[in-house]
Amino acid sequence: MRQVSLREFRTRGAKALKTVPHGETVLLAGQRGPEYFLIPVLGDVAVQDRELRRAVAKASLRKSWRLAEESGASQMGPEEIDEEIERVREIRQRRKRR
């Protein structure tokens, strides 16, 4: 996977992608790190769908881990987790009854 700066892509567009081999995924990176993926398309089918899905899943996990750290949920023990699950289930059951 090739990486191109977001700034270069915005200013030079197609010229910035000339060095990328045909069919390869491109990662556009900004000042804060990765921003976007450019995924090659053949007809209407994404060529590297599995790679894209994997990247999206990893990003989602990183966000969940960060939120768990910030909220303190990452420090919960098994009993606390079970209690939280039961509490959420009760709330959902109450909503269904309405």
Backbone torsions as a table, in degrees:
resi	resn	phi	psi	omega
1	MET	NA	130.7	178.6
2	ARG	-91.7	152.5	177.1
3	GLN	-118.8	133.1	178.3
4	VAL	-127.3	139.1	179.0
5	SER	-70.0	143.5	179.9
6	LEU	-61.3	-38.3	179.1
7	ARG	-62.7	-46.5	179.2
8	GLU	-62.3	-40.8	179.7
9	PHE	-64.2	-40.5	179.3
10	ARG	-66.4	-38.8	-175.1
11	THR	-86.7	-34.3	-174.3
12	ARG	-112.9	-10.1	175.4
13	GLY	47.7	-115.1	-175.0
14	ALA	-59.2	-34.8	179.9
15	LYS	-62.9	-35.7	179.7
16	ALA	-66.6	-24.0	-177.7
17	LEU	-96.2	-4.3	-177.0
18	LYS	-60.7	-31.5	-178.6
19	THR	-80.2	-8.6	-178.5
20	VAL	-85.6	125.3	178.2
21	PRO	-60.3	145.8	-179.8
22	HIS	-56.6	131.6	176.4
23	GLY	88.9	0.4	-178.9
24	GLU	-93.1	142.1	177.1
25	THR	-71.7	143.2	179.9
26	VAL	-119.4	134.2	175.8
27	LEU	-102.3	120.5	176.3
28	LEU	-93.4	122.3	-175.7
29	ALA	-116.6	134.3	176.4
30	GLY	-99.2	-167.1	-179.4
31	GLN	-65.1	-28.4	-178.5
32	ARG	-95.3	5.1	179.4
33	GLY	117.2	-162.3	-176.7
34	PRO	-56.7	137.2	-178.6
35	GLU	-120.0	-49.4	-173.6
36	TYR	-143.0	157.1	169.5
37	PHE	-110.4	139.7	168.1
38	LEU	-107.2	115.9	-176.1
39	ILE	-106.8	125.9	178.7
40	PRO	-64.9	143.8	-178.4
41	VAL	-122.1	135.0	175.9
42	LEU	-114.8	109.1	-172.3
43	GLY	66.8	-120.2	177.1
44	ASP	-116.8	20.7	-178.1
45	VAL	-114.8	125.3	177.4
46	ALA	-66.8	126.5	-176.4
47	VAL	-65.8	-40.3	-175.4
48	GLN	-116.8	52.7	-177.4
49	ASP	-59.0	-39.8	-178.7
50	ARG	-63.2	-41.6	179.1
51	GLU	-64.0	-41.7	179.2
52	LEU	-64.0	-47.0	179.7
53	ARG	-61.0	-39.7	179.2
54	ARG	-63.5	-43.9	-179.9
55	ALA	-64.4	-41.6	178.9
56	VAL	-64.8	-42.0	179.0
57	ALA	-63.5	-42.2	178.8
58	LYS	-63.5	-42.0	179.1
59	ALA	-62.9	-40.6	179.0
60	SER	-64.3	-42.0	178.1
61	LEU	-63.3	-44.5	179.2
62	ARG	-59.6	-39.9	178.8
63	LYS	-65.2	-43.7	179.5
64	SER	-62.6	-42.1	179.1
65	TRP	-63.7	-40.9	179.7
66	ARG	-63.9	-44.5	178.9
67	LEU	-63.8	-38.3	178.4
68	ALA	-64.9	-40.0	177.5
69	GLU	-63.6	-45.8	-177.2
70	GLU	-64.7	-36.4	-176.9
71	SER	-87.7	-11.0	-177.6
72	GLY	87.6	-0.5	-178.5
73	ALA	-64.4	-24.8	-179.4
74	SER	-69.2	-14.0	-179.6
75	GLN	-97.2	1.6	-177.5
76	MET	-71.4	143.9	175.6
77	GLY	-89.6	173.0	-177.8
78	PRO	-57.4	-40.4	-179.7
79	GLU	-66.4	-40.6	179.2
80	GLU	-64.7	-38.1	178.5
81	ILE	-64.3	-45.3	178.9
82	ASP	-61.3	-40.7	178.5
83	GLU	-63.6	-42.1	179.4
84	GLU	-64.3	-42.0	177.9
85	ILE	-61.9	-45.4	179.6
86	GLU	-62.6	-40.9	178.7
87	ARG	-61.2	-45.4	180.0
88	VAL	-65.4	-39.8	178.0
89	ARG	-61.7	-41.5	178.5
90	GLU	-63.0	-42.0	178.3
91	ILE	-61.8	-43.6	-179.9
92	ARG	-65.4	-38.9	178.6
93	GLN	-64.1	-40.8	178.1
94	ARG	-61.6	-41.3	-179.6
95	ARG	-65.2	-37.6	-179.7
96	LYS	-66.6	-35.0	-178.2
97	ARG	-69.2	-22.8	-177.1
98	ARG	-75.0	NA	NA
